[in-house]
Amino acid sequence: MSQQKVDLYKEQKKNRKKIMKKEKYMHYLRCSAVIVVCALIVGWAGWSIYAKYEANKPASYTEVNMNALNDYYSSLEGN
């Protein structure tokens, strides 16, 4: 058992740079994935809140007085 541990330690020591590089890459990959997921959640929440706000917002109506335009058209038709 002891010799197996020694052999494992020597193998890890020989490939330490490669192992550390892989661990660092996996760490950055996990952090990036977490950031992307958090950004998606925040974006989805913001979009939902905005959509609910816009749905509850009262519609604005503008009343237009068309009397002058109707008088103008009727004067054109009369000639």
GUSE-345960 format. One record per atom (N, C-alpha, C): atom name; z, y, x. Coordinates in Angstrom, 1 decimal. Atoms other than C-alpha are relative to their C-alpha. Example, Ala and Ser with C-alpha at 12.3 -4.5 7.8 and 13.67 -1.06 7.14 Angstrom:
BEGIN
pt at = N w = 0.0 v = -1.2 u = 0.9
pt at = CA w = 7.8 v = -4.5 u = 12.3
pt at = C w = 0.0 v = 1.2 u = 0.9
pt at = N w = 0.0 v = -1.1 u = -0.9
pt at = CA w = 7.1 v = -1.1 u = 13.7
pt at = C w = 0.8 v = 1.1 u = -0.8
# end
This chain:
BEGIN
pt at = N w = 0.0 v = -1.2 u = 0.8
pt at = CA w = 0.0 v = 0.0 u = 0.0
pt at = C w = 0.0 v = 1.3 u = 0.9
pt at = N w = -0.1 v = -1.2 u = -0.9
pt at = CA w = 0.9 v = 2.4 u = 2.8
pt at = C w = -1.4 v = 0.3 u = 0.7
pt at = N w = 1.3 v = -0.2 u = -0.7
pt at = CA w = -2.5 v = 1.9 u = 4.6
pt at = C w = -1.0 v = 0.6 u = -1.0
pt at = N w = 0.9 v = -0.6 u = 1.0
pt at = CA w = -4.3 v = 2.7 u = 1.3
pt at = C w = 0.2 v = 1.5 u = -0.2
pt at = N w = -0.3 v = -1.5 u = 0.1
pt at = CA w = -2.5 v = 6.0 u = 1.0
pt at = C w = -0.5 v = 0.7 u = 1.2
pt at = N w = 0.5 v = -0.6 u = -1.2
pt at = CA w = -3.3 v = 6.8 u = 4.6
pt at = C w = -1.5 v = 0.2 u = 0.0
pt at = N w = 1.5 v = -0.1 u = 0.1
pt at = CA w = -7.0 v = 6.0 u = 4.1
pt at = C w = -0.4 v = 1.0 u = -1.0
pt at = N w = 0.3 v = -1.0 u = 1.0
pt at = CA w = -7.0 v = 8.1 u = 0.9
pt at = C w = 0.2 v = 1.4 u = 0.5
pt at = N w = -0.3 v = -1.3 u = -0.6
pt at = CA w = -5.4 v = 11.0 u = 2.7
pt at = C w = -1.1 v = 0.4 u = 1.0
pt at = N w = 1.1 v = -0.3 u = -1.0
pt at = CA w = -8.0 v = 10.8 u = 5.5
pt at = C w = -1.3 v = 0.3 u = -0.6
pt at = N w = 1.3 v = -0.3 u = 0.7
pt at = CA w = -10.9 v = 10.7 u = 3.1
pt at = C w = 0.1 v = 1.3 u = -0.7
pt at = N w = -0.1 v = -1.3 u = 0.6
pt at = CA w = -9.6 v = 13.7 u = 1.2
pt at = C w = 0.0 v = 1.1 u = 1.0
pt at = N w = 0.0 v = -1.0 u = -1.0
pt at = CA w = -9.0 v = 15.6 u = 4.4
pt at = C w = -1.4 v = 0.2 u = 0.6
pt at = N w = 1.3 v = -0.1 u = -0.5
pt at = CA w = -12.5 v = 14.8 u = 5.6
pt at = C w = -0.9 v = 0.8 u = -1.0
pt at = N w = 0.8 v = -0.6 u = 1.0
pt at = CA w = -14.0 v = 16.1 u = 2.3
pt at = C w = 0.7 v = 1.2 u = -0.7
pt at = N w = -0.8 v = -1.1 u = 0.6
pt at = CA w = -11.5 v = 18.9 u = 1.7
pt at = C w = -0.9 v = 1.2 u = -0.4
pt at = N w = 0.8 v = -1.1 u = 0.3
pt at = CA w = -14.1 v = 21.7 u = 1.8
pt at = C w = -0.9 v = -0.2 u = -1.2
pt at = N w = 0.9 v = 0.4 u = 1.1
pt at = CA w = -16.4 v = 19.9 u = -0.6
pt at = C w = 0.8 v = -0.1 u = -1.3
pt at = N w = -0.9 v = 0.2 u = 1.2
pt at = CA w = -13.5 v = 19.1 u = -3.0
pt at = C w = 0.5 v = 1.4 u = -0.4
pt at = N w = -0.4 v = -1.4 u = 0.4
pt at = CA w = -12.2 v = 22.7 u = -2.9
pt at = C w = -1.1 v = 0.8 u = -0.6
pt at = N w = 1.2 v = -0.7 u = 0.6
pt at = CA w = -15.7 v = 24.1 u = -3.6
pt at = C w = -0.2 v = -0.5 u = -1.4
pt at = N w = 0.3 v = 0.5 u = 1.4
pt at = CA w = -16.1 v = 21.8 u = -6.6
pt at = C w = 1.2 v = 0.4 u = -0.9
pt at = N w = -1.1 v = -0.5 u = 0.8
pt at = CA w = -12.6 v = 22.7 u = -7.9
pt at = C w = -0.1 v = 1.5 u = -0.3
pt at = N w = 0.2 v = -1.4 u = 0.2
pt at = CA w = -13.3 v = 26.4 u = -7.5
pt at = C w = -1.1 v = 0.2 u = -1.0
pt at = N w = 1.2 v = -0.1 u = 0.9
pt at = CA w = -16.7 v = 26.0 u = -9.3
pt at = C w = 0.5 v = -0.4 u = -1.4
pt at = N w = -0.5 v = 0.4 u = 1.3
pt at = CA w = -15.0 v = 24.1 u = -12.2
pt at = C w = 1.0 v = 1.0 u = -0.6
pt at = N w = -0.9 v = -1.0 u = 0.4
pt at = CA w = -12.3 v = 26.8 u = -12.4
pt at = C w = -0.8 v = 1.2 u = -0.6
pt at = N w = 0.8 v = -1.1 u = 0.4
pt at = CA w = -14.9 v = 29.6 u = -12.7
pt at = C w = -0.8 v = -0.4 u = -1.3
pt at = N w = 0.7 v = 0.5 u = 1.2
pt at = CA w = -16.8 v = 27.5 u = -15.3
pt at = C w = 0.9 v = 0.0 u = -1.2
pt at = N w = -0.9 v = 0.0 u = 1.1
pt at = CA w = -13.8 v = 27.0 u = -17.4
pt at = C w = 0.4 v = 1.4 u = -0.5
pt at = N w = -0.4 v = -1.4 u = 0.3
pt at = CA w = -12.8 v = 30.7 u = -17.2
pt at = C w = -1.2 v = 0.7 u = -0.8
pt at = N w = 1.2 v = -0.6 u = 0.7
pt at = CA w = -16.4 v = 31.7 u = -18.2
pt at = C w = -0.1 v = -0.5 u = -1.4
pt at = N w = 0.0 v = 0.6 u = 1.3
pt at = CA w = -16.3 v = 29.3 u = -21.1
pt at = C w = 1.0 v = 0.6 u = -1.0
pt at = N w = -1.1 v = -0.6 u = 0.9
pt at = CA w = -13.0 v = 30.7 u = -22.4
pt at = C w = -0.4 v = 1.4 u = -0.3
pt at = N w = 0.4 v = -1.4 u = 0.3
pt at = CA w = -14.3 v = 34.3 u = -22.1
pt at = C w = -1.1 v = 0.0 u = -1.0
pt at = N w = 1.1 v = 0.0 u = 1.0
pt at = CA w = -17.5 v = 33.5 u = -24.0
pt at = C w = 0.6 v = -0.4 u = -1.4
pt at = N w = -0.6 v = 0.4 u = 1.3
pt at = CA w = -15.5 v = 31.7 u = -26.8
pt at = C w = 0.8 v = 1.2 u = -0.6
pt at = N w = -0.8 v = -1.1 u = 0.5
pt at = CA w = -13.1 v = 34.6 u = -27.0
pt at = C w = -0.8 v = 1.2 u = -0.5
pt at = N w = 0.9 v = -1.1 u = 0.4
pt at = CA w = -15.9 v = 37.2 u = -27.2
pt at = C w = -0.7 v = -0.4 u = -1.3
pt at = N w = 0.6 v = 0.4 u = 1.2
pt at = CA w = -17.6 v = 35.2 u = -29.9
pt at = C w = 1.0 v = 0.1 u = -1.2
pt at = N w = -1.0 v = -0.1 u = 1.0
pt at = CA w = -14.3 v = 35.0 u = -31.9
pt at = C w = 0.2 v = 1.5 u = -0.4
pt at = N w = -0.2 v = -1.5 u = 0.2
pt at = CA w = -13.7 v = 38.8 u = -31.5
pt at = C w = -1.2 v = 0.6 u = -0.8
pt at = N w = 1.2 v = -0.5 u = 0.7
pt at = CA w = -17.3 v = 39.5 u = -32.5
pt at = C w = -0.2 v = -0.4 u = -1.4
pt at = N w = 0.0 v = 0.5 u = 1.3
pt at = CA w = -17.2 v = 37.3 u = -35.5
pt at = C w = 1.0 v = 0.7 u = -0.9
pt at = N w = -1.1 v = -0.7 u = 0.8
pt at = CA w = -13.9 v = 38.9 u = -36.7
pt at = C w = -0.4 v = 1.4 u = -0.3
pt at = N w = 0.4 v = -1.4 u = 0.2
pt at = CA w = -15.3 v = 42.4 u = -36.2
pt at = C w = -1.1 v = 0.1 u = -1.0
pt at = N w = 1.1 v = 0.0 u = 1.0
pt at = CA w = -18.5 v = 41.5 u = -38.1
pt at = C w = 0.5 v = -0.2 u = -1.4
pt at = N w = -0.6 v = 0.3 u = 1.4
pt at = CA w = -16.4 v = 40.0 u = -41.0
pt at = C w = 0.7 v = 1.2 u = -0.6
pt at = N w = -0.7 v = -1.1 u = 0.5
pt at = CA w = -14.2 v = 43.0 u = -41.2
pt at = C w = -1.0 v = 1.1 u = -0.4
pt at = N w = 1.0 v = -1.0 u = 0.3
pt at = CA w = -17.2 v = 45.4 u = -41.1
pt at = C w = -0.7 v = -0.3 u = -1.3
pt at = N w = 0.7 v = 0.4 u = 1.2
pt at = CA w = -19.0 v = 43.4 u = -43.8
pt at = C w = 0.9 v = 0.2 u = -1.3
pt at = N w = -0.9 v = -0.2 u = 1.1
pt at = CA w = -15.9 v = 43.4 u = -46.1
pt at = C w = 0.2 v = 1.5 u = -0.3
pt at = N w = -0.1 v = -1.5 u = 0.1
pt at = CA w = -15.5 v = 47.2 u = -45.5
pt at = C w = -1.2 v = 0.5 u = -0.7
pt at = N w = 1.2 v = -0.5 u = 0.6
pt at = CA w = -19.1 v = 47.9 u = -46.4
pt at = C w = -0.2 v = -0.5 u = -1.4
pt at = N w = 0.1 v = 0.6 u = 1.4
pt at = CA w = -18.9 v = 45.6 u = -49.5
pt at = C w = 0.9 v = 0.8 u = -1.0
pt at = N w = -0.9 v = -0.7 u = 0.8
pt at = CA w = -15.9 v = 47.5 u = -50.8
pt at = C w = -0.2 v = 1.5 u = -0.1
pt at = N w = 0.3 v = -1.4 u = -0.1
pt at = CA w = -17.3 v = 50.9 u = -50.0
pt at = C w = -0.7 v = 0.4 u = -1.3
pt at = N w = 0.7 v = -0.4 u = 1.2
pt at = CA w = -18.3 v = 52.8 u = -53.2
pt at = C w = -1.4 v = 0.5 u = 0.3
pt at = N w = 1.4 v = -0.5 u = -0.2
pt at = CA w = -22.0 v = 53.4 u = -53.6
pt at = C w = -0.1 v = 1.5 u = -0.4
pt at = N w = 0.2 v = -1.4 u = 0.3
pt at = CA w = -23.0 v = 57.0 u = -53.5
pt at = C w = -1.3 v = 0.2 u = -0.8
pt at = N w = 1.2 v = -0.3 u = 0.8
pt at = CA w = -25.4 v = 58.3 u = -56.1
pt at = C w = -0.3 v = 1.4 u = 0.0
pt at = N w = 0.4 v = -1.4 u = 0.0
pt at = CA w = -27.3 v = 61.5 u = -56.0
pt at = C w = -0.8 v = 0.3 u = -1.3
pt at = N w = 0.8 v = -0.4 u = 1.2
pt at = CA w = -28.5 v = 63.2 u = -59.2
pt at = C w = -1.0 v = 1.0 u = 0.4
pt at = N w = 1.1 v = -0.9 u = -0.3
pt at = CA w = -31.8 v = 64.9 u = -59.0
pt at = C w = -0.5 v = 0.6 u = -1.3
pt at = N w = 0.5 v = -0.7 u = 1.1
pt at = CA w = -33.0 v = 67.5 u = -61.4
pt at = C w = -1.5 v = 0.1 u = 0.2
pt at = N w = 1.5 v = 0.0 u = -0.1
pt at = CA w = -36.7 v = 66.9 u = -62.0
pt at = C w = -0.7 v = 0.9 u = -1.0
pt at = N w = 0.5 v = -0.9 u = 1.0
pt at = CA w = -37.2 v = 69.7 u = -64.6
pt at = C w = -1.2 v = 0.8 u = 0.7
pt at = N w = 1.1 v = -0.8 u = -0.7
pt at = CA w = -39.2 v = 71.9 u = -62.1
pt at = C w = -1.2 v = -0.8 u = 0.3
pt at = N w = 1.1 v = 0.8 u = -0.3
pt at = CA w = -41.4 v = 69.1 u = -61.1
pt at = C w = -0.8 v = -0.4 u = -1.3
pt at = N w = 0.6 v = 0.4 u = 1.3
pt at = CA w = -42.1 v = 68.0 u = -64.7
pt at = C w = -0.7 v = 1.2 u = -0.6
pt at = N w = 0.7 v = -1.2 u = 0.5
pt at = CA w = -42.9 v = 71.6 u = -65.6
pt at = C w = -1.3 v = 0.3 u = 0.8
pt at = N w = 1.1 v = -0.2 u = -0.8
pt at = CA w = -45.3 v = 71.9 u = -62.7
pt at = C w = -1.2 v = -1.0 u = -0.4
pt at = N w = 1.0 v = 1.0 u = 0.4
pt at = CA w = -47.1 v = 68.6 u = -63.7
pt at = C w = -0.6 v = 0.4 u = -1.4
pt at = N w = 0.6 v = -0.3 u = 1.3
pt at = CA w = -47.4 v = 69.7 u = -67.3
pt at = C w = -0.9 v = 1.2 u = 0.1
pt at = N w = 0.9 v = -1.1 u = -0.1
pt at = CA w = -48.9 v = 73.0 u = -66.2
pt at = C w = -1.3 v = -0.4 u = 0.6
pt at = N w = 1.2 v = 0.4 u = -0.5
pt at = CA w = -51.5 v = 71.2 u = -64.2
pt at = C w = -0.8 v = -0.8 u = -1.0
pt at = N w = 0.7 v = 0.7 u = 1.0
pt at = CA w = -52.4 v = 68.9 u = -67.0
pt at = C w = -0.5 v = 0.9 u = -1.1
pt at = N w = 0.4 v = -0.9 u = 1.0
pt at = CA w = -52.7 v = 71.8 u = -69.4
pt at = C w = -1.3 v = 0.8 u = 0.3
pt at = N w = 1.2 v = -0.8 u = -0.4
pt at = CA w = -55.5 v = 73.5 u = -67.4
pt at = C w = -1.3 v = -0.8 u = -0.2
# end
